[in-house]
Amino acid sequence: HVMLLDVHLGDLNGEEVLKLVRDNGDLQLTKVIAMSGKLTDGQAQQLLQKGFDGYLKKPFHVRQVIESIEEATAVVY
């Protein structure tokens, strides 16, 4: 399973949601890819260090989504 998660939400931020996912035993294997239109390269790297499995900078193309999912799930063609 893969979750595409906008890190700038109204009530919760993406890091809080990531923690809820990681703390849920049923979701332990879920890959979480952060999305944002406001990410700098440094912020994107910080998200990876905090446990996200990848990131997408908005705007993005469908091909970038596919590549991010392939990288997060280690799918190789």
Secondary structure, 3 states (H helix, E strand, C coil): CEEEEECECCCCEHHHHHHHHHHCHHHCCCEEEEEECCCCHHHHHHHHHCCCCEEEECCCCHHHHHHHHHHHHCCCC
